[in-house]
């Protein structure tokens, strides 16, 4: 009796990580949201935490040896946090300069 090749394994279930693809850092989405919010409305209140959390997450991702992903989201949130913080500081300086003149 001859057998054909066995069927392929079923696809991963919804929410299960794909084999070979590292799971994102647990705070990657939070860092991205904080960084994005720092630009239009929240400035220093979300920009500084995005910078701090982003720096630590970048170190953790680099030290993981490829087992933790999400570096793109973390980098984007980190950079947006820097931009939002810088824009807020410039806005504060301009506001103080205008009021003093």
C-alpha positions in Angstrom: 0.0 0.0 0.0 1.5 3.4 -1.0 0.8 6.6 0.8 0.9 10.1 -0.6 2.8 12.8 1.1 1.0 14.0 4.3 -1.1 17.2 4.1 0.6 20.4 5.1 0.0 21.6 8.7 -2.9 23.9 9.3 -2.3 27.7 9.2 -1.6 29.4 12.5 -4.7 30.5 14.4 -5.8 34.1 14.7 -3.6 35.9 17.1 -0.9 33.3 17.1 2.5 34.5 16.1 3.7 33.2 12.7 6.6 30.7 12.9 9.9 32.4 12.4 8.5 35.9 12.9 9.5 37.5 16.3 6.7 38.9 18.4 6.7 42.7 18.8 8.0 44.3 21.9 5.2 44.6 24.5 5.5 48.4 24.6 6.0 49.1 20.9 2.5 50.3 20.2 2.4 52.4 23.4 5.7 54.1 22.4 4.3 54.8 18.9 1.1 56.3 20.2 2.9 58.5 22.8 5.3 59.7 20.1 2.6 60.5 17.6 0.5 62.3 20.3 3.5 64.4 21.2 3.5 66.2 17.9 0.0 67.7 17.5 -1.3 68.1 21.1 0.5 66.7 24.1 4.0 67.9 23.6 6.2 67.3 26.6 3.7 65.2 28.5 3.9 62.3 26.0 7.1 63.2 24.1 9.4 62.7 27.1 7.9 59.3 28.1 8.1 58.2 24.4 11.8 59.1 24.4 12.6 57.3 27.6 10.5 54.2 26.9 11.8 54.1 23.3 15.4 54.2 24.3 15.0 51.3 26.8 12.9 49.3 24.3 15.6 49.8 21.6 18.2 48.5 23.9 16.0 45.5 24.8 15.3 44.7 21.2 19.0 44.9 20.3 20.0 42.7 23.3 17.3 40.0 22.4 19.3 38.7 19.4 16.3 38.8 17.1 13.7 37.2 19.4 11.9 40.4 20.0 10.6 42.5 17.0 8.8 45.8 16.6 11.9 47.9 16.1 10.2 49.9 13.4 7.3 51.0 15.7 9.7 51.7 18.5 12.0 53.8 16.3 9.0 55.7 14.8 7.6 56.5 18.3 11.1 57.5 19.6 11.7 59.9 16.7 8.2 61.4 16.9 8.7 61.9 20.6 11.9 63.8 19.9 10.2 65.9 17.3 7.2 66.6 19.5 9.4 67.6 22.5 11.6 69.9 20.4 8.5 71.6 18.9 7.0 72.1 22.3 10.2 73.6 23.7 10.4 75.9 20.7 6.8 76.9 21.2 7.4 77.6 24.9 10.4 79.7 24.2 8.5 81.7 21.5 5.6 82.2 23.8 7.8 83.5 26.6 9.7 85.8 24.2 6.5 87.3 22.7 5.0 87.9 26.2 8.2 89.6 27.4 8.4 92.0 24.5 
